[in-house]
Structure formats: structure tokens, C-alpha cells
Amino acid sequence: GTVVFLRNRDVPGVVGNVGTILGDGGINIANFSLARGRGEKAAAVIAVDSPPSAEVLARLRHAPGVEEVRVVTW
């Protein structure tokens, strides 16, 4: 399995942008879980069917509202 972890701001548009970036990169989302923190802080754990390419990860890291991207594959 592969999981993409995002730390992001809790603002409109982040989920849509992330889904579009993954979809454009040919990455199928199996599960998308969100959690809110304090203030405008949020996090997402996204189970995907295949590891994202370096290009997709770079696009995620530069997406508006995204503060951190990590990938765990096992």
C-alpha cells in the first residue's frame, strides 16, 4: 500500500486541487481522510493505488494551502 500524508491549511479548494493533481498524474485515490486541527490547520491521509511520481509530489508541494507532503509505501 501507499499513503500520501498532507499537512495543509483548512481553506476551500485544497481537497479539489489535491484530487486534480493526483488524477492528472494517473493516481487513483482509494480513500481520502481529513482532520482539522486548531485555527486553519488540517491534515489529510490519502490511500492511493500506486506511488506518486516525483513530478506529482512536486505539484502537490506547490499547491495552494499545502504545507507538507510525505509518502509512505510498504
SETI-779452 format. One record per residue: x negated, y negated, z negated of N, C-alpha, C, O, CB in turn; residue number from 0. Coordinates in steps of 0.001 Angstrom, whole numbers. Atoms other than C-alpha are relative to their C-alpha. Glycine has a CB too. Layout:
// SETI-779452
<<X Y Z> <X Y Z> <X Y Z> <X Y Z> <X Y Z> NUM> ...
This chain:
// SETI-779452
<<-808 1179 0> <0 0 0> <-856 -1250 0> <-2036 -1228 -353> <922 6 -1177> 0> <<637 1305 -6> <-871 -3631 407> <954 -1021 -585> <2139 -1044 -252> <-429 -404 1426> 1> <<-790 1059 618> <343 -6562 -1679> <-734 -1320 201> <-1947 -1410 11> <248 285 -1520> 2> <<526 1358 -103> <-156 -10261 -985> <541 -772 -1202> <1751 -816 -1426> <405 -689 1373> 3> <<-385 807 1152> <-126 -12442 -4102> <-208 -1463 350> <-1278 -1850 819> <-815 393 -1271> 4> <<106 1438 -236> <595 -16162 -3747> <268 -750 -1294> <1169 -397 -2056> <983 -454 1105> 5> <<-324 986 1020> <403 -18927 -6297> <352 -1248 792> <-429 -1695 1632> <-1201 -244 -1041> 6> <<-461 1107 -813> <2385 -21842 -4957> <822 -990 -809> <1163 -744 -1966> <808 514 1163> 7> <<-898 973 598> <4415 -24933 -5726> <1425 470 254> <1718 1063 1292> <-241 -1437 577> 8> <<-1411 -379 -106> <8131 -24353 -6319> <757 -1118 725> <1468 -1917 115> <622 270 -1418> 9> <<-624 1029 -829> <9332 -26524 -3443> <640 667 1218> <227 1757 1613> <-1044 -1079 438> 10> <<-644 -573 -1176> <11623 -25931 -449> <-981 204 1158> <-1889 -599 1374> <1143 -892 446> 11> <<764 -268 -1208> <10081 -24383 2641> <-1131 988 -129> <-1586 1528 879> <-539 -1235 492> 12> <<1151 -896 160> <7325 -22242 1141> <341 1417 452> <-419 2027 1203> <-472 13 -1464> 13> <<-385 -1378 -346> <9170 -18928 1493> <158 145 1520> <-319 1114 2110> <1324 396 -722> 14> <<-183 -48 -1449> <10177 -19695 5080> <-1316 -53 753> <-1524 705 1701> <881 -1136 446> 15> <<1306 104 -656> <6658 -20753 6069> <-808 1281 -152> <-1427 1749 803> <-784 -1177 -569> 16> <<756 -1235 244> <5101 -17678 4480> <565 1136 856> <-197 1878 1476> <44 384 -1509> 17> <<-621 -1042 -821> <7601 -15361 6197> <-325 -172 1473> <-592 806 2170> <1505 -3 -196> 18> <<311 272 -1406> <6987 -17033 9550> <-1453 324 314> <-1745 932 1344> <293 -1463 339> 19> <<1412 -285 -228> <3208 -16825 9211> <-249 1502 45> <-950 1991 930> <-859 -646 -1089> 20> <<173 -1456 2> <3358 -13136 8303> <629 622 1246> <19 1481 1883> <620 615 -1271> 21> <<-672 -536 -1182> <5864 -12402 11079> <-761 -287 1278> <-904 592 2128> <1390 -566 105> 22> <<797 356 -1184> <3813 -14275 13685> <-1259 851 105> <-1756 1106 1202> <-381 -1482 -41> 23> <<1194 -843 31> <849 -12142 12607> <307 1486 134> <-594 2319 35> <-752 -236 -1275> 24> <<-385 -1402 -167> <2808 -8918 13133> <60 772 -1299> <-9 2001 -1293> <-950 677 922> 25> <<-36 -643 1312> <3033 -8209 9396> <1451 130 -447> <2164 -867 -565> <-833 -805 -1044> 26> <<-1359 -262 465> <6275 -6587 8236> <56 -71 -1523> <-764 537 -2211> <489 1377 494> 27> <<-179 144 1440> <7481 -7547 4755> <902 1115 -512> <2024 1282 -34> <593 -1389 -349> 28> <<-787 -1072 598> <8677 -4596 2673> <779 -502 -1213> <1891 -42 -1473> <-907 1165 -401> 29> <<-641 550 1190> <9511 -6595 -474> <-606 -1371 -271> <-1816 -1559 -139> <-172 951 -1235> 30> <<465 1366 275> <9282 -10288 -1397> <579 -393 -1347> <1784 -620 -1454> <432 -1021 1140> 31> <<-454 340 1345> <9477 -11109 -5127> <-551 -1358 -400> <-1727 -1655 -191> <-429 1079 -1016> 32> <<374 1350 413> <9426 -14639 -6523> <162 -163 -1503> <999 489 -2128> <843 -1044 740> 33> <<-129 335 1416> <8898 -16023 -10015> <-350 -1462 -174> <-1252 -1977 487> <-910 904 -890> 34> <<272 1402 304> <8993 -19557 -11386> <-790 -115 -1286> <-626 674 -2216> <1302 -798 -105> 35> <<733 331 1206> <6614 -20999 -13908> <514 -1327 -528> <1667 -1693 -300> <-1525 -58 265> 36> <<-372 1322 520> <6653 -24354 -15651> <-205 -1059 1074> <-1096 -951 1916> <-827 -350 -1264> 37> <<121 1083 -972> <7163 -27509 -13652> <265 509 1403> <1252 1203 1649> <-1388 -642 -75> 38> <<-159 -422 -1393> <6705 -26924 -9947> <-871 1217 322> <-1189 1444 1489> <-348 -1156 945> 39> <<842 -1174 -233> <4608 -23763 -10378> <857 1216 316> <1936 1389 -251> <-891 280 -1221> 40> <<-703 -1224 -358> <5684 -20482 -8798> <-1018 1024 491> <-2181 702 733> <1086 -273 1085> 41> <<849 -1074 -519> <4275 -17160 -7651> <860 944 818> <2063 1073 593> <-721 764 -1154> 42> <<-684 -995 -820> <5178 -14568 -5061> <-875 1234 96> <-2097 1140 214> <328 -559 1412> 43> <<663 -1278 -238> <4277 -10905 -4779> <708 609 1200> <1906 887 1153> <50 959 -1276> 44> <<-580 -432 -1264> <4817 -9660 -1244> <-603 1345 399> <-1793 1423 708> <-234 -1060 1109> 45> <<448 -1306 -477> <4571 -5961 -372> <131 0 1518> <1192 -318 2057> <830 1174 -649> 46> <<5 6 -1460> <3619 -5612 3288> <-412 1385 517> <-1028 2179 -194> <-961 -1100 545> 47> <<266 -1316 -581> <3306 -2652 5654> <-1443 185 466> <-1894 1316 644> <923 233 1155> 48> <<1388 -93 -438> <-259 -3485 6759> <-767 -1212 -518> <-169 -2259 -767> <-92 94 1552> 49> <<792 1123 502> <-3132 -5692 5574> <-4 -1157 1000> <-171 -931 2198> <-1440 450 -293> 50> <<60 1156 -892> <-3016 -9235 6994> <-1423 -231 505> <-2395 25 -205> <516 -1254 -717> 51> <<1307 327 -581> <-5850 -10277 9305> <-579 -1231 -681> <118 -1935 -1411> <118 -235 1524> 52> <<656 1195 541> <-8357 -12954 8326> <685 -1263 507> <793 -2241 -233> <-1494 -17 379> 53> <<-688 1156 -568> <-6521 -15369 10647> <1313 -272 -733> <1622 -1421 -1050> <264 217 1494> 54> <<-1269 153 721> <-3171 -14743 8925> <-266 -520 -1412> <436 -1416 -1881> <772 1349 -55> 55> <<335 466 1351> <-4760 -15188 5493> <-420 -1464 6> <-53 -2213 -899> <-1117 858 -599> 56> <<409 1404 -101> <-6348 -18471 6601> <1226 -892 197> <1312 -1964 -402> <-1002 -196 1166> 57> <<-1223 783 -208> <-2958 -19714 7834> <801 -100 -1291> <1336 -1163 -1606> <864 627 1109> 58> <<-713 29 1278> <-1357 -18740 4510> <-666 -972 -964> <14 -1747 -1636> <57 1406 -620> 59> <<728 860 941> <-4070 -20534 2536> <160 -1483 326> <29 -2329 -559> <-1478 365 -1> 60> <<-166 1392 -411> <-3464 -23728 4521> <1463 -412 115> <1751 -1547 494> <-692 -229 1320> 61> <<-1430 324 -91> <351 -23574 4410> <377 -1009 -1089> <-133 -934 -2207> <868 1290 -129> 62> <<-429 977 1003> <2046 -26499 2640> <582 680 -1241> <1431 1565 -1136> <1034 -954 603> 63> <<-510 -526 1260> <2671 -25715 -1024> <-725 1219 -523> <-575 1561 -1696> <1417 329 152> 64> <<727 -1200 436> <429 -22623 -1145> <-1317 -431 -637> <-2081 -1195 -48> <-257 978 1200> 65> <<1207 373 741> <-2351 -22934 -3723> <-1041 1111 -71> <-2234 834 -194> <372 -412 -1389> 66> <<929 -1134 105> <-3883 -19438 -3822> <601 1199 709> <1812 1419 666> <-312 343 -1489> 67> <<-420 -1226 -689> <-3720 -16237 -1769> <-989 1095 -360> <-2203 910 -262> <76 -204 1561> 68> <<833 -1188 267> <-5018 -12826 -2808> <672 1209 604> <1899 1262 696> <-232 210 -1531> 69> <<-516 -1242 -577> <-4620 -9406 -1216> <-554 1172 -784> <-1748 1230 -1076> <-368 120 1505> 70> <<408 -1240 655> <-4705 -6058 -2994> <430 1156 895> <1603 1275 1250> <624 127 -1442> 71> <<-304 -1176 -807> <-4923 -2880 -932> <-539 1228 -716> <-1663 1221 -1216> <-603 -123 1432> 72> <<454 -1241 640> <-5114 637 -2333> <396 1187 820> <102 2322 444> <563 132 -1406> 73> 
